[in-house]
Amino acid sequence: MGYVFLFLIGFGLAVAGGVTTIAYMNFIPAGISWTNFFIFISGRPECYFLPVGFLLMAIALFQYPNNT
């Protein structure tokens, strides 16, 4: 049950971080370059939810006991 809970937390964080990152991509048509975009999102803590969520999901998936 703990692995399912860890996976769901990771999924929620990945969704929140991905939506935030996509929302910040609206700055690109406003005239900032890709380099400035990546510098900007590297300073935003809510954009770190995406890799942290992927990491938690990977931990939950690869540590789940295999009962074959």
N, C-alpha and C positions, 0 to 999 in steps of 0.2 A: 504494500500500500504506500510505503514511503517513496518508492520509485515513481509511482503514478503522480503523487503530489509534487515531487521534484520536477517531473516532466511538465506538469501543468503550469507550475510557476515559471519554468524556463520558457514555455510557449507564450505565456502572457507577457513576459518581459521582451521576448523577441518581437511579438506583434507591436507592442508599444514603441519599442526602439525603431522598428521598421517604418511604422506610420509616421513617426516624428522625422526620421531621415528623409522620407519621401516628401513630407510637407516642407522641409527646408529646401528641397530641390526646386521649389518655386522661386528661389532667389536667383537661379541660373538665368532665366530669361530677363531678369532685371539688370543683367550686365556684369555679374561677377564670373570669374573664370573658374574652371574645375579645381585649380590649385587653391584659390581662395575659398572655394566651397569646402574642400577637405580640411583646410586649416580652421575654418569656422566650426564645422561639426566636430572636430577633434577637441574643441574647447567647450562643447555642450555636454553636460553630464547625462542628459536623457538619451543621447545618441549611443551611449555605451551600453544601454539595455539590450541592443540587438546582439552584439557578440557575447555578452554575459548570458543571455537567454539561450543562444546556440550552445554555449558551453554547458549549461545546466541540462539541456536536453540530451546532449551527447553523453554526459556522465550518467544520466538516468537510463539511456538506451544501452550503453556498453557495460554498465555494471549490473544490469538486471540478470538474475540467475537464469541460466539456460537449462531448462528441465526437459531435455530430449531423451 
